[in-house]
């Protein structure tokens, strides 16, 4: 039995703490005006959890305004030991959602100036447990191909429709099951799929592959009546739900030899395939209906093969930083080439660099201080001009260096 089923309902709670239940239920009525039913249901569960705890562990608390920090700390410990759905205890994600929802309850009734609000908000952000953020689990290319082939071989046409549409469009399950009968529209020479307002309260249009247009048309011809408001209902005309969609996907997955597949994995799979074949993040975000690229980056995981290709493409360039050219033996280049090599130096603005090419140079901007720097009387005008410039700009150290070089040339000439 799940933890939510063992919580008392509002009528039972109202018989014990009516002064607390009244503002809580009024709060839920206000949420119903601004949030989706699923969010209201989550708030209902969180409030009943807190109220049930207070009845059980702190019966002296009769009003919302009486809830203090110590009650929240005890509630968090109590909630941690509650059984979860198919688990011995609630998961950190569920705990964070439950406590976050309750914090918003206290924040909102305080902002709304309700007289029932406590003097201080008893839940702080640090109360929410930290959660792991693993990368979405997309199917790799071979697994996706196996799943598609298994769906195409399934005798039930709806299995093929579900797998192919989700795998080729990246739709959320809720968007898929709510597609209207007129969702496919012709814009120019291409077919587009109109996705209704959904999770992010925005609709969008997706380009529809001609193969999907034919597949959907064949399914509707065989199984959907003209008066059905949905694009892809079940064969009996009733709407699909996420549980049926999950079963159909895993029917094909089992036939393909794959482990359990969550429908959202097909969405991740499309995003991963797209980014690894050159589609831009902006285009993927538009395709998936994301408001920000941060969401897209979590969905579109770059495949290991793509990372490897990019890495090895720059490896040779990186290696050149660490490896030095090996000098050729003297007997290979010959005596004349060896002499030319000794006498040929890199020309600088005021002298020559005699550093052997096998040696790396880390001082390219301060050649005059390097032991491999050489100059001659031919460069005296340049050195003099550099000295005068340094002296005029109060570059004392550089002026002294050039003075020493000029004096050395004058001594050689004399």
C-alpha positions in Angstrom: 0.0 0.0 0.0 1.4 3.4 -0.9 2.0 6.2 1.6 -0.7 8.4 0.0 -3.4 5.8 0.6 -2.6 5.6 4.3 -3.0 9.3 4.8 -6.4 10.4 6.3 -8.7 12.2 3.9 -9.9 15.8 4.5 -13.2 14.8 6.2 -11.3 12.7 8.8 -8.9 15.5 9.4 -11.6 18.1 9.6 -13.2 16.2 12.5 -10.0 16.6 14.5 -8.4 19.9 13.4 -11.1 21.9 11.6 -9.4 25.2 12.1 -6.3 24.0 10.2 -8.2 22.1 7.5 -10.3 25.1 6.5 -7.5 27.3 5.3 -5.7 24.4 3.7 -8.8 23.5 1.6 -9.4 27.1 0.8 -5.8 27.3 -0.4 -6.4 24.3 -2.7 -9.4 26.0 -4.2 -7.2 29.0 -5.0 -4.6 26.8 -6.6 -7.2 25.2 -8.8 -7.7 28.6 -10.4 -4.1 29.1 -11.4 -2.4 25.6 -11.7 -3.0 22.4 -13.6 -4.9 19.6 -11.9 -1.8 17.5 -11.4 -0.1 20.4 -9.5 -3.2 20.8 -7.3 -3.2 17.1 -6.6 0.4 17.2 -5.5 -0.4 20.1 -3.2 -3.3 18.2 -1.8 -1.1 15.3 -0.9 1.6 17.5 0.7 -0.9 19.3 2.9 -2.6 16.1 4.0 0.8 14.7 4.8 1.6 17.7 7.1 -1.9 17.7 8.7 -1.8 13.9 9.2 1.6 14.2 10.9 0.4 17.0 13.2 -2.6 15.0 14.3 -0.4 12.0 15.0 2.7 13.6 16.5 1.8 17.1 17.6 -1.9 17.2 18.6 -1.5 20.5 20.4 -1.1 22.3 17.1 -4.6 23.3 16.1 -4.0 26.2 13.7 -1.7 26.8 10.7 -0.4 29.9 12.5 0.8 27.6 15.4 3.2 25.6 13.1 6.8 26.3 14.2 10.2 25.4 12.9 10.5 22.4 15.3 7.4 20.9 13.9 8.8 21.1 10.4 12.0 19.4 11.5 10.1 16.6 13.2 7.8 16.3 10.1 10.8 16.0 7.8 12.1 13.0 9.9 8.6 11.5 10.0 8.2 11.9 6.2 11.6 10.3 5.5 10.3 7.1 7.1 7.1 7.0 5.1 6.7 4.2 2.5 7.0 5.3 -1.1 5.5 4.0 -4.3 7.0 0.6 -4.9 9.8 1.5 -2.5 10.4 1.1 1.2 10.8 4.8 1.7 10.1 8.0 -0.2 12.8 8.9 -2.7 14.8 12.2 -2.3 12.9 13.6 -5.3 9.6 12.9 -3.7 10.8 14.4 -0.4 12.1 17.5 -2.1 8.8 17.9 -4.0 6.7 17.4 -0.9 8.7 19.9 1.2 8.9 22.4 -1.7 5.2 22.3 -2.2 4.6 23.0 1.5 7.1 25.8 1.5 5.1 27.4 -1.3 1.9 27.0 0.8 3.5 29.1 3.6 5.0 31.6 1.1 1.7 32.2 -0.7 -0.6 32.5 2.3 2.0 35.0 3.7 2.0 37.0 0.5 -1.8 36.9 0.4 -1.9 38.3 4.0 -4.0 35.5 5.2 -4.5 35.8 9.0 -3.8 32.0 9.3 -0.2 32.5 8.1 2.6 31.9 10.7 4.7 34.9 11.7 7.7 33.3 10.0 7.8 30.8 7.1 8.9 27.6 8.9 10.4 25.9 5.8 13.6 27.2 4.3 15.2 26.1 1.0 17.9 24.2 2.8 15.3 21.8 4.1 14.9 20.3 0.7 17.2 17.3 0.2 19.8 17.5 -2.5 19.1 15.4 -5.6 21.2 13.7 -8.1 20.8 14.8 -11.7 21.8 11.9 -13.9 21.9 12.3 -17.7 18.7 11.2 -19.4 18.9 7.6 -20.6 18.6 7.6 -24.4 18.7 4.4 -26.5 21.9 4.0 -28.4 21.6 3.7 -32.2 21.6 -0.2 -32.4 18.9 -0.4 -29.6 16.7 2.2 -31.3 17.0 0.3 -34.6 16.0 -3.0 -32.8 13.0 -1.4 -31.2 11.8 0.1 -34.4 12.1 -3.2 -36.3 10.3 -5.0 -33.5 7.5 -2.5 -33.6 7.2 -2.7 -37.4 6.9 -6.5 -37.1 4.2 -6.4 -34.3 0.8 -7.6 -35.6 -1.0 -4.8 -33.8 -0.7 -1.7 -35.9 -1.1 0.6 -32.9 2.2 -0.7 -31.5 4.0 0.4 -34.6 2.2 3.8 -34.6 3.1 4.5 -31.0 6.8 3.6 -31.3 7.4 5.3 -34.6 5.6 8.6 -33.9 7.3 9.0 -30.5 10.7 8.0 -31.8 10.5 10.2 -34.9 8.9 13.3 -33.3 10.1 13.4 -29.7 6.6 14.1 -28.4 5.9 13.9 -24.7 3.4 11.1 -23.9 0.8 13.6 -22.8 1.1 15.6 -26.0 0.9 12.3 -28.1 -2.3 11.1 -26.4 -4.0 14.5 -26.7 -3.3 15.1 -30.4 -6.5 16.3 -32.1 -8.0 14.8 -35.2 -7.0 17.9 -37.3 -3.4 18.0 -35.9 -1.8 17.2 -39.3 -1.8 20.3 -41.5 -0.4 21.0 -44.9 1.9 24.1 -45.0 3.3 24.8 -48.4 4.4 21.4 -49.8 5.1 19.7 -46.4 3.0 18.2 -43.7 3.3 19.6 -40.1 2.0 18.3 -36.8 0.3 20.8 -34.6 1.1 20.0 -31.0 -1.5 21.5 -28.6 -0.8 23.6 -25.5 0.8 21.2 -23.0 3.3 21.1 -20.2 4.8 24.5 -20.9 1.5 26.2 -21.9 2.6 26.7 -25.5 1.7 25.0 -28.7 4.1 24.4 -31.6 4.3 22.8 -35.1 6.6 19.9 -35.9 7.7 18.9 -39.4 6.2 15.5 -40.1 8.1 12.9 -42.1 6.1 11.6 -45.1 6.5 8.1 -43.8 4.6 9.1 -40.6 1.9 10.8 -42.6 1.3 7.6 -44.5 1.4 5.4 -41.4 -1.0 7.7 -39.4 -3.4 7.8 -42.4 -3.4 4.0 -42.7 -4.1 3.6 -39.0 -7.0 6.1 -39.1 -8.5 4.6 -42.2 -8.5 1.1 -40.5 -9.4 1.9 -36.9 -10.6 5.5 -36.3 -14.1 6.8 -37.1 -14.6 10.2 -38.7 -16.3 11.7 -35.7 -13.5 10.8 -33.2 -11.9 14.0 -31.9 -8.5 12.4 -31.4 -5.9 11.8 -34.0 -4.7 8.5 -32.6 -7.1 6.8 -30.2 -7.2 3.1 -29.4 -8.9 0.7 -31.9 -12.1 0.9 -29.9 -12.1 4.7 -30.1 -11.2 5.4 -26.4 -8.3 7.7 -25.6 -4.8 6.3 -25.0 -3.2 6.9 -21.6 0.5 6.8 -20.6 0.2 3.3 -19.1 -1.1 1.8 -22.3 1.6 3.7 -24.3 4.3 2.3 -21.9 2.9 -1.2 -22.3 2.9 -1.0 -26.1 6.5 0.3 -26.2 7.8 -2.4 -23.9 5.9 -5.0 -25.9 8.1 -4.1 -28.8 11.1 -3.7 -26.5 10.7 -7.2 -25.1 10.5 -8.6 -28.6 13.7 -6.7 -29.4 15.5 -8.1 -26.4 15.7 -4.7 -24.6 15.1 -4.0 -20.9 12.3 -1.8 -19.6 11.9 1.4 -21.7 10.3 4.6 -20.3 8.4 6.5 -23.0 10.4 9.6 -22.3 13.5 7.7 -23.4 12.3 7.9 -27.0 12.3 11.7 -26.6 15.8 11.6 -25.3 16.8 9.3 -28.1 15.6 11.6 -30.9 17.4 14.6 -29.3 20.6 12.6 -29.0 20.4 11.3 -32.5 19.8 14.9 -33.8 22.7 16.6 -32.0 25.1 13.8 -33.0 24.2 14.3 -36.6 24.7 18.1 -36.7 21.3 19.6 -35.7 21.7 22.8 -33.8 20.7 23.1 -30.2 18.3 25.9 -31.2 16.5 23.7 -33.7 16.4 20.8 -31.2 14.9 23.1 -28.6 12.2 24.2 -31.0 11.5 20.6 -32.0 11.1 19.5 -28.4 9.3 22.6 -27.2 11.9 23.7 -24.7 11.9 27.3 -23.4 15.7 27.3 -22.7 18.8 25.7 -24.1 19.6 24.4 -20.6 16.7 22.0 -20.9 17.9 20.9 -24.3 21.5 20.3 -23.2 20.1 17.8 -20.6 18.1 15.9 -23.2 20.6 16.0 -26.0 23.5 13.9 -24.7 26.5 13.9 -27.0 27.3 10.3 -27.9 30.6 8.8 -26.9 31.5 8.2 -30.5 31.0 11.9 -31.3 33.1 12.9 -28.4 35.9 10.5 -29.5 35.8 11.9 -33.1 36.1 15.4 -31.8 38.9 14.5 -29.4 41.0 12.7 -31.9 40.5 15.5 -34.4 42.5 17.8 -32.2 44.9 15.2 -30.7 47.6 15.7 -33.3 47.5 19.5 -32.7 47.7 19.0 -29.0 50.6 16.5 -29.3 52.6 19.1 -31.2 52.8 21.1 -28.0 54.6 18.2 -26.2 56.8 16.7 -28.9 59.9 18.3 -30.3 61.3 17.6 -33.8 64.1 15.1 -33.8 67.4 16.3 -35.4 68.6 14.4 -38.4 72.0 12.7 -38.2 74.8 14.7 -39.8 75.6 11.9 -42.3 72.0 12.2 -43.6 71.9 15.9 -44.3 75.5 16.1 -45.6 78.3 18.4 -44.8 77.1 21.4 -46.9 73.6 21.2 -45.5 75.0 20.9 -42.0 77.2 24.0 -42.5 74.3 26.0 -44.0 72.2 25.0 -41.0 74.8 26.2 -38.6 75.1 29.5 -40.4 71.5 30.2 -41.1 69.7 32.0 -38.3 66.3 33.4 -37.9 66.3 37.1 -38.7 64.9 39.4 -36.0 64.3 43.1 -36.1 67.5 44.0 -34.4 69.6 40.8 -34.7 69.5 37.1 -35.2 68.1 34.1 -33.2 70.7 31.3 -33.1 68.5 28.9 -31.2 68.5 25.4 -32.8 65.1 24.5 -34.3 64.9 21.4 -32.1 64.7 23.6 -29.0 61.4 25.2 -28.1 61.3 28.9 -27.3 59.3 30.2 -24.4 60.7 33.8 -24.5 59.6 35.1 -27.9 58.9 38.6 -26.6 62.3 39.2 -24.8 64.8 38.1 -27.3 67.5 40.5 -26.3 67.9 38.8 -22.9 68.2 35.3 -24.4 71.6 33.7 -24.7 70.8 32.7 -28.3 70.4 36.4 -29.3 73.1 37.8 -31.6 73.4 41.2 -33.2 75.9 43.1 -35.4 77.0 46.6 -36.4 74.4 46.5 -39.2 71.6 46.7 -36.6 73.1 49.6 -34.7 70.6 52.2 -36.1 67.7 50.0 -35.1 69.1 49.4 -31.6 69.8 53.1 -31.2 66.2 54.0 -32.2 64.8 51.4 -29.7 67.1 52.8 -27.0 65.9 56.3 -27.6 62.2 55.2 -27.6 62.7 53.3 -24.3 64.4 56.3 -22.7 61.7 58.7 -23.8 59.0 56.5 -22.3 60.8 55.9 -19.0 61.4 52.2 -19.7 64.6 52.3 -17.7 65.3 48.5 -17.6 64.9 48.2 -21.4 67.0 51.3 -22.1 69.8 49.9 -19.9 69.7 46.6 -21.8 70.0 48.3 -25.2 72.8 50.5 -23.9 74.8 47.4 -23.0 74.2 46.0 -26.5 75.3 49.3 -28.2 78.4 49.5 -26.0 79.2 45.9 -27.0 78.9 46.8 -30.7 81.1 49.9 -30.3 83.8 47.9 -28.6 83.7 45.3 -31.4 84.1 48.1 -34.0 87.0 49.6 -32.2 
